[in-house]
Amino acid sequence: MGGRNKALLEVDGRAILDRQLEVLRPQFPSGALAAVLAAGASAADAAPFAARGLEVLRDTDGGRGPLAGLTAALEWSGETLLFALACDMPCVDPRVVDMIVTRAHAACADIALPVDGGRHQPLFACYSPRCLALFLREMAANRLKLSALPGAARAAGLVVHEIDAEEIRTIDPDLRSFVNLNRLSDLASR
């Protein structure tokens, strides 16, 4: 995105972040929402998130990618189940969020996430506090791919609950919740 902050990109006249907060605020109590920024992010980078009432966190290990961000968020959430959402998903359906959170609780899952044709959505998922040790081990071993987390979690004895995309399609037929924007051209084709 040429250095642009994806969360602040506008889709249909509104920042992605504002679209997401509209969905998340009714589902999570006040003070339970945070944004994770890169370790070296400036106060100016943090200002738009703080202005929206979000706790601003920093990656635990700068330059280590999304796993470092998930680790920081999980450390922040303490003993609470963490729902993680990528900042570049403008079409989140609250019913899909509710399905994932409900399933995580019902299955006593350490990770609950959607899967579509074998492809996981690790940045639209729930993580229990028990995942923290796994995340720290994976980062220490320089295994940073989020797609490997479900397998690593199972190997560590954690409970992984996968929610098939076909079931999610019953409430989000086109899986628009999982659409993410990675290039400026994605905005135009949206």
Backbone as a printed PyTorch tensor [residue, N CA C, xyz], in Angstrom:
tensor([[[  0.8220,  -1.2100,   0.0000],
         [  0.0000,   0.0000,   0.0000],
         [  0.8550,   1.2600,   0.0000]],

        [[  2.0960,   1.1120,  -0.3320],
         [  2.9590,   2.2820,  -0.4310],
         [  3.1540,   3.0140,   0.8770]],

        [[  3.1660,   2.2860,   1.9920],
         [  3.3900,   2.8980,   3.2930],
         [  2.1320,   3.4650,   3.9390]],

        [[  1.0060,   3.3540,   3.2810],
         [ -0.2460,   3.8530,   3.8590],
         [ -0.7250,   2.9320,   4.9750]],

        [[ -1.3770,   3.5230,   5.9460],
         [ -1.9670,   2.7480,   7.0290],
         [ -3.2830,   2.1740,   6.5200]],

        [[ -3.3440,   0.8650,   6.3520],
         [ -4.5320,   0.2290,   5.7840],
         [ -5.7860,   0.5070,   6.5920]],

        [[ -5.6630,   0.5600,   7.8980],
         [ -6.8360,   0.7720,   8.7520],
         [ -7.5240,   2.1020,   8.4670]],

        [[ -6.7770,   3.0600,   7.9570],
         [ -7.3330,   4.3960,   7.7260],
         [ -7.7530,   4.6250,   6.2770]],

        [[ -7.5410,   3.6260,   5.4160],
         [ -8.0080,   3.7420,   4.0370],
         [ -9.5220,   3.8260,   4.0180]],

        [[-10.0500,   4.6230,   3.1140],
         [-11.4970,   4.7770,   3.0390],
         [-12.1090,   3.8330,   2.0140]],

        [[-13.1850,   3.2020,   2.4190],
         [-13.9950,   2.3510,   1.5620],
         [-15.4160,   2.8980,   1.6690]],

        [[-15.9860,   3.2440,   0.5540],
         [-17.3220,   3.8450,   0.5340],
         [-17.4190,   5.0390,   1.4750]],

        [[-16.3550,   5.8480,   1.4870],
         [-16.3600,   7.0950,   2.2480],
         [-16.0740,   6.9790,   3.7310]],

        [[-15.7250,   5.7810,   4.2030],
         [-15.4330,   5.5970,   5.6300],
         [-14.1520,   4.7970,   5.8040]],

        [[-13.3750,   5.1640,   6.8010],
         [-12.1400,   4.4290,   7.0920],
         [-12.4800,   2.9880,   7.4590]],

        [[-11.6390,   2.0580,   7.0280],
         [-11.8310,   0.6530,   7.3700],
         [-11.9570,   0.4930,   8.8770]],

        [[-11.1190,   1.1910,   9.6190],
         [-11.1530,   1.1130,  11.0810],
         [-12.5280,   1.4960,  11.6190]],

        [[-13.1050,   2.5630,  11.1140],
         [-14.4240,   2.9870,  11.5900],
         [-15.4990,   1.9600,  11.2470]],

        [[-15.3800,   1.3700,  10.0940],
         [-16.3300,   0.3100,   9.6950],
         [-16.2180,  -0.8710,  10.6510]],

        [[-14.9830,  -1.2370,  10.9990],
         [-14.7700,  -2.3640,  11.9040],
         [-15.2540,  -2.0430,  13.3220]],

        [[-14.9700,  -0.8410,  13.7870],
         [-15.3930,  -0.4740,  15.1410],
         [-16.9090,  -0.4660,  15.2740]],

        [[-17.5930,  -0.1050,  14.2280],
         [-19.0610,  -0.1410,  14.2370],
         [-19.5660,  -1.5620,  14.4990]],

        [[-18.8510,  -2.5440,  13.9940],
         [-19.2100,  -3.9500,  14.1900],
         [-18.7550,  -4.4410,  15.5690]],

        [[-17.5510,  -4.0880,  15.9690],
         [-16.9540,  -4.6520,  17.1740],
         [-17.4400,  -4.0330,  18.4840]],

        [[-17.6980,  -2.7510,  18.4900],
         [-18.0550,  -2.0860,  19.7570],
         [-19.2840,  -2.6920,  20.4280]],

        [[-20.3400,  -3.0240,  19.7020],
         [-21.4920,  -3.6270,  20.3830],
         [-21.2030,  -5.0260,  20.9510]],

        [[-20.2070,  -5.6920,  20.4230],
         [-19.9230,  -7.0670,  20.8300],
         [-18.9060,  -7.1840,  21.9590]],

        [[-18.1150,  -6.1460,  22.1540],
         [-17.0630,  -6.2150,  23.1670],
         [-17.2040,  -5.0330,  24.1170]],

        [[-17.0270,  -5.2670,  25.4060],
         [-17.2180,  -4.1950,  26.3860],
         [-16.2280,  -3.0490,  26.2080]],

        [[-16.6330,  -1.9250,  26.7310],
         [-15.7820,  -0.7330,  26.6730],
         [-14.4090,  -1.0460,  27.2560]],

        [[-13.3860,  -0.5690,  26.5950],
         [-12.0240,  -0.8000,  27.0640],
         [-11.4530,  -2.1380,  26.6290]],

        [[-12.2280,  -2.9070,  25.8670],
         [-11.7600,  -4.2320,  25.4600],
         [-11.2790,  -4.2540,  24.0210]],

        [[-11.0570,  -3.0930,  23.4390],
         [-10.5910,  -3.0230,  22.0590],
         [ -9.2210,  -2.3520,  22.0200]],

        [[ -8.3400,  -2.9250,  21.2160],
         [ -6.9840,  -2.3820,  21.1030],
         [ -6.5200,  -2.4690,  19.6600]],

        [[ -5.5610,  -1.6420,  19.3390],
         [ -4.8940,  -1.6790,  18.0390],
         [ -3.4240,  -1.9530,  18.3060]],

        [[ -2.8490,  -2.8480,  17.5280],
         [ -1.4260,  -3.1580,  17.6760],
         [ -0.6860,  -2.5070,  16.5210]],

        [[  0.2780,  -1.6730,  16.8700],
         [  1.1030,  -0.9780,  15.8780],
         [  2.5150,  -1.5500,  15.9100]],

        [[  3.2630,  -1.2600,  14.8830],
         [  4.6610,  -1.6880,  14.8310],
         [  5.4200,  -1.1030,  16.0130]],

        [[  6.4530,  -1.8040,  16.4400],
         [  7.2330,  -1.3780,  17.6040],
         [  7.7270,   0.0590,  17.4670]],

        [[  8.1220,   0.4570,  16.2660],
         [  8.6780,   1.7930,  16.0650],
         [  7.6660,   2.8480,  15.6570]],

        [[  6.3660,   2.5520,  15.7400],
         [  5.3490,   3.5250,  15.3290],
         [  5.4260,   4.7780,  16.2000]],

        [[  5.2050,   5.9000,  15.5640],
         [  5.3040,   7.1880,  16.2660],
         [  4.0050,   7.5340,  16.9790]],

        [[  4.0660,   8.5920,  17.7840],
         [  2.8600,   9.0950,  18.4550],
         [  1.8330,   9.5360,  17.4170]],

        [[  2.3050,  10.0950,  16.3090],
         [  1.3810,  10.5040,  15.2400],
         [  0.6940,   9.2900,  14.6190]],

        [[  1.4240,   8.1750,  14.4930],
         [  0.8330,   6.9410,  13.9800],
         [ -0.2530,   6.4260,  14.9250]],

        [[ -0.0250,   6.5720,  16.2090],
         [ -0.9470,   6.0580,  17.2260],
         [ -2.1650,   6.9560,  17.4120]],

        [[ -2.0320,   8.2360,  17.1100],
         [ -3.0930,   9.2090,  17.3990],
         [ -4.4680,   8.8400,  16.8360]],

        [[ -4.5990,   8.4110,  15.5730],
         [ -5.9400,   8.0910,  15.0680],
         [ -6.6190,   6.9410,  15.8210]],

        [[ -5.8330,   6.0310,  16.3540],
         [ -6.3860,   4.8970,  17.0970],
         [ -6.7980,   5.3340,  18.5020]],

        [[ -5.9180,   6.0980,  19.1410],
         [ -6.2400,   6.6080,  20.4760],
         [ -7.4540,   7.5320,  20.4240]],

        [[ -7.5530,   8.3330,  19.3690],
         [ -8.6890,   9.2460,  19.2270],
         [-10.0140,   8.4930,  19.1240]],

        [[ -9.9660,   7.2690,  18.6970],
         [-11.1760,   6.4430,  18.5700],
         [-11.4140,   5.5940,  19.8230]],

        [[-10.6340,   5.8690,  20.8690],
         [-10.8290,   5.1860,  22.1420],
         [-10.1940,   3.8190,  22.2540]],

        [[ -9.2660,   3.5170,  21.3600],
         [ -8.6000,   2.2190,  21.4070],
         [ -7.3460,   2.2850,  22.2650]],

        [[ -7.0870,   1.2140,  22.9510],
         [ -5.8030,   1.0510,  23.6230],
         [ -4.7770,   0.8320,  22.5090]],

        [[ -3.6730,   1.5340,  22.5670],
         [ -2.6560,   1.3900,  21.5270],
         [ -1.5130,   0.5420,  22.0860]],

        [[ -1.2800,  -0.5800,  21.4220],
         [ -0.2310,  -1.5160,  21.8130],
         [  0.8810,  -1.4860,  20.7760]],

        [[  2.0240,  -2.0120,  21.1320],
         [  3.1490,  -2.1240,  20.2010],
         [  3.5090,  -3.5910,  20.0230]],

        [[  3.9830,  -3.9380,  18.8290],
         [  4.5040,  -5.2840,  18.5960],
         [  5.4940,  -5.6230,  19.6910]],

        [[  5.5100,  -6.8820,  20.0750],
         [  6.4620,  -7.3100,  21.0900],
         [  7.8720,  -7.4160,  20.5300]],

        [[  7.9720,  -7.5880,  19.2360],
         [  9.2690,  -7.8220,  18.6160],
         [  9.2350,  -7.1790,  17.2330]],

        [[  9.6790,  -5.9480,  17.1310],
         [  9.5970,  -5.1920,  15.8860],
         [ 10.1200,  -5.9290,  14.6740]],

        [[  9.3800,  -5.8020,  13.5720],
         [  9.8030,  -6.3910,  12.3140],
         [  9.5460,  -7.8820,  12.1920]],

        [[  8.8010,  -8.4620,  13.1350],
         [  8.5670,  -9.9090,  13.1130],
         [  7.1850, -10.2510,  12.5600]],

        [[  6.4670,  -9.2770,  12.0640],
         [  5.2110,  -9.5410,  11.3890],
         [  4.0160,  -9.7170,  12.3040]],

        [[  2.9280, -10.2590,  11.7220],
         [  1.6700, -10.3750,  12.4550],
         [  1.7310, -11.2240,  13.7210]],

        [[  2.6040, -12.2270,  13.7720],
         [  2.6870, -13.0390,  14.9810],
         [  3.1350, -12.1880,  16.1720]],

        [[  4.0180, -11.2480,  15.9330],
         [  4.4360, -10.3470,  17.0170],
         [  3.2630,  -9.4830,  17.4690]],

        [[  2.4410,  -9.0560,  16.5420],
         [  1.2520,  -8.2820,  16.9010],
         [  0.2560,  -9.1150,  17.6850]],

        [[  0.0250, -10.3480,  17.2510],
         [ -0.8780, -11.2320,  17.9940],
         [ -0.3530, -11.4910,  19.4030]],

        [[  0.9510, -11.6530,  19.5260],
         [  1.5550, -11.8930,  20.8340],
         [  1.3260, -10.6960,  21.7560]],

        [[  1.5420,  -9.4880,  21.2340],
         [  1.3130,  -8.2830,  22.0370],
         [ -0.1510,  -8.1940,  22.4660]],

        [[ -1.0610,  -8.4920,  21.5530],
         [ -2.4860,  -8.4290,  21.8720],
         [ -2.8600,  -9.4790,  22.9100]],

        [[ -2.3060, -10.6710,  22.7870],
         [ -2.6210, -11.7310,  23.7340],
         [ -2.0570, -11.4090,  25.1230]],

        [[ -0.8790, -10.8150,  25.1740],
         [ -0.3210, -10.3860,  26.4590],
         [ -1.2280,  -9.3340,  27.0920]],

        [[ -1.7330,  -8.4240,  26.2910],
         [ -2.6220,  -7.3630,  26.7690],
         [ -3.9430,  -7.9240,  27.2710]],

        [[ -4.4880,  -8.9250,  26.5850],
         [ -5.8130,  -9.4410,  26.9360],
         [ -5.8130, -10.2460,  28.2360]],

        [[ -4.6470, -10.6290,  28.7070],
         [ -4.5550, -11.3280,  29.9890],
         [ -5.2640, -12.6710,  29.9680]],

        [[ -6.2120, -12.8450,  30.8640],
         [ -6.9290, -14.1150,  30.9910],
         [ -8.2040, -14.1490,  30.1630]],

        [[ -8.3670, -13.2060,  29.2680],
         [ -9.5760, -13.1000,  28.4550],
         [ -9.3270, -13.6610,  27.0580]],

        [[-10.3460, -14.2900,  26.4990],
         [-10.2790, -14.7510,  25.1180],
         [-10.0630, -13.5370,  24.2120]],

        [[ -9.1500, -13.6660,  23.2760],
         [ -8.8300, -12.5730,  22.3470],
         [ -9.4750, -12.8470,  21.0010]],

        [[-10.2120, -11.8660,  20.4800],
         [-10.6740, -11.9260,  19.0970],
         [ -9.7410, -11.0160,  18.3140]],

        [[ -9.0600, -11.5730,  17.3150],
         [ -8.1010, -10.8160,  16.5050],
         [ -8.6880, -10.5900,  15.1210]],

        [[ -8.5210,  -9.3710,  14.6280],
         [ -9.0420,  -8.9890,  13.3240],
         [ -7.9990,  -8.1530,  12.5980]],

        [[ -7.7000,  -8.5320,  11.3540],
         [ -6.7570,  -7.7590,  10.5350],
         [ -7.3460,  -6.3820,  10.2440]],

        [[ -6.4840,  -5.4070,  10.0910],
         [ -6.9260,  -4.0230,   9.8960],
         [ -7.3760,  -3.7240,   8.4760]],

        [[ -7.2650,  -4.6920,   7.5760],
         [ -7.5590,  -4.4150,   6.1660],
         [ -8.8100,  -5.1260,   5.6590]],

        [[ -9.7190,  -5.4440,   6.5740],
         [-10.9590,  -6.1450,   6.2220],
         [-12.1440,  -5.1880,   6.4040]],

        [[-12.6230,  -4.5910,   5.3240],
         [-13.6440,  -3.5450,   5.4510],
         [-15.0850,  -4.0260,   5.5450]],

        [[-15.3560,  -5.3030,   5.3440],
         [-16.7430,  -5.7760,   5.2210],
         [-17.1070,  -6.8110,   6.2810]],

        [[-16.6480,  -6.6300,   7.4890],
         [-16.8580,  -7.5910,   8.5580],
         [-18.3450,  -7.6530,   8.9300]],

        [[-18.8760,  -8.8590,   8.9630],
         [-20.2700,  -9.0880,   9.3430],
         [-20.2960,  -9.4270,  10.8370]],

        [[-21.0590,  -8.7040,  11.6330],
         [-21.0740,  -8.9730,  13.0760],
         [-21.5470, -10.3830,  13.4110]],

        [[-22.3610, -10.9720,  12.5680],
         [-22.8350, -12.3350,  12.8240],
         [-21.7010, -13.3460,  12.6930]],

        [[-20.7480, -13.0680,  11.8140],
         [-19.5960, -13.9580,  11.6650],
         [-18.6910, -13.8340,  12.8920]],

        [[-18.4760, -12.6110,  13.3510],
         [-17.6890, -12.4100,  14.5780],
         [-18.3490, -13.1690,  15.7280]],

        [[-19.6640, -13.0010,  15.8580],
         [-20.3890, -13.6690,  16.9320],
         [-20.2630, -15.1860,  16.8220]],

        [[-20.3490, -15.7220,  15.6180],
         [-20.2310, -17.1660,  15.4190],
         [-18.8720, -17.6670,  15.9120]],

        [[-17.8170, -16.9670,  15.5580],
         [-16.4720, -17.4160,  15.9290],
         [-16.2640, -17.3370,  17.4380]],

        [[-16.6900, -16.2350,  18.0440],
         [-16.5330, -16.0770,  19.4950],
         [-17.3770, -17.1120,  20.2350]],

        [[-18.6110, -17.3000,  19.7960],
         [-19.4950, -18.2760,  20.4330],
         [-18.9120, -19.6730,  20.3320]],

        [[-18.4070, -20.0270,  19.1570],
         [-17.8170, -21.3570,  18.9620],
         [-16.5630, -21.5410,  19.8100]],

        [[-15.7720, -20.4990,  19.9300],
         [-14.5620, -20.5970,  20.7560],
         [-14.9300, -20.9400,  22.1890]],

        [[-15.9480, -20.2460,  22.7210],
         [-16.3900, -20.5250,  24.0890],
         [-17.0050, -21.9160,  24.1980]],

        [[-17.9040, -22.2550,  23.2830],
         [-18.6220, -23.5320,  23.3450],
         [-17.6780, -24.7240,  23.2350]],

        [[-16.6630, -24.6050,  22.4050],
         [-15.7230, -25.7110,  22.1930],
         [-14.5520, -25.6820,  23.1710]],

        [[-14.5370, -24.6710,  24.0750],
         [-13.3820, -24.4870,  24.9720],
         [-12.1010, -24.5010,  24.1460]],

        [[-12.1630, -23.8050,  23.0040],
         [-11.0530, -23.8190,  22.0450],
         [ -9.9630, -22.8310,  22.4390]],

        [[ -8.7510, -23.2310,  22.1660],
         [ -7.6260, -22.3090,  22.3200],
         [ -7.4940, -21.4450,  21.0810]],

        [[ -7.8580, -22.0030,  19.9380],
         [ -7.9300, -21.2520,  18.6880],
         [ -9.2390, -21.6410,  18.0160]],

        [[-10.0060, -20.6530,  17.6160],
         [-11.2180, -20.8820,  16.8220],
         [-11.1030, -19.9700,  15.6090]],

        [[-11.1490, -20.5850,  14.4160],
         [-10.9490, -19.7830,  13.2210],
         [-11.6590, -20.3950,  12.0230]],

        [[-12.0250, -19.5320,  11.0820],
         [-12.6300, -20.0100,   9.8340],
         [-11.5880, -20.6780,   8.9490]],

        [[-12.0790, -21.6300,   8.1480],
         [-11.2150, -22.2750,   7.1660],
         [-12.0220, -22.4490,   5.8840]],

        [[-11.4020, -22.0810,   4.7780],
         [-12.0580, -22.1660,   3.4740],
         [-11.1410, -22.9340,   2.5250]],

        [[-11.5370, -24.1380,   2.1850],
         [-10.7310, -24.9440,   1.2750],
         [ -9.3290, -25.1920,   1.7970]],

        [[ -9.1850, -25.4010,   3.0970],
         [ -7.8810, -25.6390,   3.6980],
         [ -7.1240, -24.3770,   4.0680]],

        [[ -7.6480, -23.2240,   3.6840],
         [ -6.9740, -21.9520,   3.9820],
         [ -7.6000, -21.3260,   5.2360]],

        [[ -6.7820, -21.1590,   6.2680],
         [ -7.2410, -20.5920,   7.5300],
         [ -7.2910, -19.0680,   7.4770]],

        [[ -8.0830, -18.5000,   8.3580],
         [ -8.1720, -17.0430,   8.5300],
         [ -7.6540, -16.6950,   9.9340]],

        [[ -6.3390, -16.7220,  10.1430],
         [ -5.7990, -16.5070,  11.4910],
         [ -5.9360, -15.0790,  12.0040]],

        [[ -6.2720, -14.1500,  11.1230],
         [ -6.4860, -12.7750,  11.5800],
         [ -7.9650, -12.4090,  11.5340]],

        [[ -8.7890, -13.4180,  11.7290],
         [-10.2270, -13.2650,  11.9460],
         [-10.5810, -14.4490,  12.8430]],

        [[ -9.9970, -14.4610,  14.0520],
         [-10.0110, -15.6580,  14.8790],
         [ -9.9560, -15.3160,  16.3610]],

        [[-10.2480, -16.3310,  17.1770],
         [-10.1430, -16.2090,  18.6280],
         [ -8.9540, -17.0110,  19.1270]],

        [[ -8.3190, -16.4710,  20.1670],
         [ -7.1700, -17.1190,  20.7850],
         [ -7.3250, -17.0630,  22.3010]],

        [[ -7.0920, -18.2070,  22.9450],
         [ -7.1590, -18.2460,  24.4060],
         [ -5.8080, -17.8240,  24.9820]],

        [[ -5.7870, -17.4720,  26.2560],
         [ -4.5160, -17.1190,  26.9010],
         [ -3.4780, -18.2460,  26.8320]],

        [[ -3.9470, -19.4960,  26.7060],
         [ -3.0080, -20.6240,  26.6190],
         [ -2.1480, -20.5750,  25.3580]],

        [[ -2.5300, -19.7530,  24.3900],
         [ -1.7460, -19.6450,  23.1500],
         [ -0.4730, -18.8250,  23.3210]],

        [[ -0.3950, -18.0490,  24.3830],
         [  0.7570, -17.1580,  24.5410],
         [  2.0800, -17.9230,  24.5420]],

        [[  2.1640, -18.9900,  25.2960],
         [  3.4140, -19.7600,  25.3380],
         [  3.7660, -20.2840,  23.9420]],

        [[  2.7640, -20.7450,  23.2070],
         [  2.9910, -21.2190,  21.8380],
         [  3.5230, -20.0890,  20.9640]],

        [[  2.8920, -18.9380,  21.0170],
         [  3.3310, -17.7980,  20.1940],
         [  4.7760, -17.4350,  20.5100]],

        [[  5.1080, -17.3910,  21.7870],
         [  6.4810, -17.0400,  22.1840],
         [  7.4810, -18.0830,  21.6770]],

        [[  7.1220, -19.3630,  21.7530],
         [  8.0100, -20.4250,  21.2370],
         [  8.1830, -20.3000,  19.7280]],

        [[  7.0790, -20.0620,  19.0240],
         [  7.1520, -19.9450,  17.5690],
         [  8.0300, -18.7570,  17.1760]],

        [[  7.8940, -17.6350,  17.8660],
         [  8.7320, -16.4720,  17.5400],
         [ 10.1950, -16.7470,  17.8670]],

        [[ 10.4590, -17.3870,  18.9880],
         [ 11.8410, -17.6950,  19.3680],
         [ 12.5000, -18.6190,  18.3420]],

        [[ 11.7100, -19.4980,  17.7400],
         [ 12.2250, -20.4280,  16.7280],
         [ 12.1660, -19.8300,  15.3220]],

        [[ 11.7770, -18.5770,  15.2380],
         [ 11.6630, -17.8580,  13.9670],
         [ 10.6520, -18.5250,  13.0130]],

        [[  9.6260, -19.1470,  13.5990],
         [  8.5190, -19.7080,  12.8130],
         [  7.3840, -18.6890,  12.9060]],

        [[  7.3030, -17.8250,  11.9050],
         [  6.4310, -16.6560,  11.9900],
         [  5.1630, -16.7550,  11.1500]],

        [[  4.9950, -17.8210,  10.3960],
         [  3.8350, -17.9360,   9.5120],
         [  2.5750, -18.2180,  10.3150]],

        [[  1.6070, -17.3440,  10.1840],
         [  0.3450, -17.5360,  10.8930],
         [ -0.3900, -18.7780,  10.4060]],

        [[ -0.1970, -19.1280,   9.1440],
         [ -0.8760, -20.3070,   8.5970],
         [ -0.4360, -21.5900,   9.2960]],

        [[  0.7040, -21.5650,   9.9480],
         [  1.2060, -22.7440,  10.6490],
         [  0.6840, -22.8510,  12.0860]],

        [[  0.0150, -21.8180,  12.5690],
         [ -0.4180, -21.8240,  13.9680],
         [ -1.3670, -22.9730,  14.3220]],

        [[ -2.3900, -23.2630,  13.5080],
         [ -3.2750, -24.3640,  13.9130],
         [ -2.5340, -25.6900,  14.1010]],

        [[ -1.6400, -26.0230,  13.1960],
         [ -0.8750, -27.2590,  13.3260],
         [  0.0500, -27.2340,  14.5320]],

        [[  0.7060, -26.1110,  14.7420],
         [  1.5970, -25.9850,  15.8970],
         [  0.8020, -26.0610,  17.2010]],

        [[ -0.3960, -25.4880,  17.2000],
         [ -1.2370, -25.5260,  18.3970],
         [ -1.6570, -26.9650,  18.7050]],

        [[ -2.0740, -27.6770,  17.6910],
         [ -2.4580, -29.0890,  17.9010],
         [ -1.2780, -29.9000,  18.4400]],

        [[ -0.0970, -29.6810,  17.8510],
         [  1.1010, -30.4040,  18.2880],
         [  1.4480, -30.0830,  19.7400]],

        [[  1.0740, -28.8850,  20.1900],
         [  1.3430, -28.4750,  21.5680],
         [  0.2270, -28.9060,  22.5280]],

        [[ -0.7780, -29.6170,  22.0010],
         [ -1.8610, -30.0950,  22.8500],
         [ -2.9840, -29.0990,  23.0640]],

        [[ -2.9980, -28.0350,  22.2560],
         [ -4.0670, -27.0400,  22.3670],
         [ -5.2520, -27.4650,  21.5040]],

        [[ -6.4170, -26.9510,  21.8410],
         [ -7.6410, -27.2770,  21.1230],
         [ -7.8680, -26.2630,  20.0110]],

        [[ -7.9590, -26.7650,  18.7920],
         [ -8.2150, -25.9140,  17.6230],
         [ -9.5930, -26.2680,  17.0840]],

        [[-10.4330, -25.2520,  16.9660],
         [-11.7790, -25.4450,  16.4300],
         [-11.8720, -24.6980,  15.0990]],

        [[-12.0390, -25.4520,  14.0280],
         [-12.1540, -24.8550,  12.6960],
         [-13.6280, -24.7310,  12.3280]],

        [[-13.9790, -23.5980,  11.7570],
         [-15.3460, -23.3540,  11.3150],
         [-15.3200, -23.3100,   9.7990]],

        [[-15.9670, -24.2660,   9.1820],
         [-15.9430, -24.3910,   7.7350],
         [-16.6290, -23.2030,   7.0650]],

        [[-16.0280, -22.7310,   5.9990],
         [-16.5560, -21.5800,   5.2640],
         [-17.9760, -21.8320,   4.7680]],

        [[-18.3010, -23.0690,   4.4630],
         [-19.6620, -23.3610,   3.9880],
         [-20.6930, -23.0350,   5.0610]],

        [[-20.3520, -23.2570,   6.2980],
         [-21.2620, -22.8820,   7.3840],
         [-21.3430, -21.3630,   7.5150]],

        [[-20.2240, -20.7090,   7.3540],
         [-20.2100, -19.2440,   7.4430],
         [-21.0290, -18.6430,   6.3050]],

        [[-21.0220, -19.2980,   5.1520],
         [-21.8040, -18.8160,   4.0070],
         [-23.3080, -18.7560,   4.3080]],

        [[-23.7750, -19.4730,   5.3140],
         [-25.1960, -19.4000,   5.6500],
         [-25.5800, -18.0170,   6.1700]],

        [[-24.5830, -17.2670,   6.6570],
         [-24.8650, -15.8970,   7.1170],
         [-24.1100, -14.8360,   6.3180]],

        [[-23.0630, -15.2320,   5.6460],
         [-22.2650, -14.3190,   4.8300],
         [-21.9900, -15.0560,   3.5050]],

        [[-23.0080, -15.0870,   2.6040],
         [-22.9540, -15.9460,   1.4110],
         [-21.7200, -15.7800,   0.5310]],

        [[-21.2070, -14.5780,   0.4140],
         [-20.0500, -14.3310,  -0.4410],
         [-18.7410, -14.2490,   0.3470]],

        [[-18.8040, -14.5630,   1.6400],
         [-17.6310, -14.4780,   2.5320],
         [-16.9780, -13.0950,   2.4570]],

        [[-17.7980, -12.0810,   2.3610],
         [-17.2760, -10.7110,   2.2940],
         [-16.4970, -10.3280,   3.5510]],

        [[-16.8150, -10.9570,   4.6670],
         [-16.1020, -10.6500,   5.9110],
         [-14.6030, -10.8770,   5.7750]],

        [[-14.2140, -11.8100,   4.9010],
         [-12.7980, -12.1590,   4.7810],
         [-12.0780, -11.4270,   3.6600]],

        [[-12.7730, -10.5550,   2.9680],
         [-12.1330,  -9.7630,   1.9120],
         [-11.1360,  -8.8190,   2.5790]],

        [[ -9.9090,  -8.8440,   2.0800],
         [ -8.9170,  -7.9110,   2.6100],
         [ -8.2960,  -7.1200,   1.4650]],

        [[ -7.7610,  -5.9840,   1.8100],
         [ -7.1820,  -5.0770,   0.8190],
         [ -5.6750,  -5.0680,   0.9830]],

        [[ -4.9720,  -5.5160,  -0.0440],
         [ -3.5120,  -5.5810,   0.0140],
         [ -2.8200,  -4.6230,  -0.9440]],

        [[ -3.5570,  -4.1770,  -1.9670],
         [ -2.9880,  -3.2670,  -2.9630],
         [ -3.9790,  -2.1400,  -3.2220]],

        [[ -3.4820,  -1.0350,  -3.6820],
         [ -4.3680,   0.0790,  -4.0160],
         [ -5.4000,  -0.3330,  -5.0620]],

        [[ -5.0150,  -1.2220,  -5.9490],
         [ -5.9580,  -1.6840,  -6.9810],
         [ -7.1230,  -2.4510,  -6.3550]],

        [[ -6.9400,  -3.0160,  -5.1540],
         [ -8.0360,  -3.7020,  -4.4720],
         [ -9.1450,  -2.7160,  -4.1160]],

        [[ -8.7650,  -1.4880,  -3.8290],
         [ -9.7680,  -0.4640,  -3.5190],
         [-10.6350,  -0.1770,  -4.7240]],

        [[-10.0010,  -0.1110,  -5.8800],
         [-10.7330,   0.2000,  -7.1080],
         [-11.6640,  -0.9390,  -7.5110]],

        [[-11.2390,  -2.1730,  -7.2580],
         [-12.0500,  -3.3190,  -7.6760],
         [-13.1230,  -3.6690,  -6.6500]],

        [[-13.1320,  -3.0640,  -5.5410],
         [-14.0620,  -3.3130,  -4.4580],
         [-15.4270,  -2.8420,  -4.7670]]])
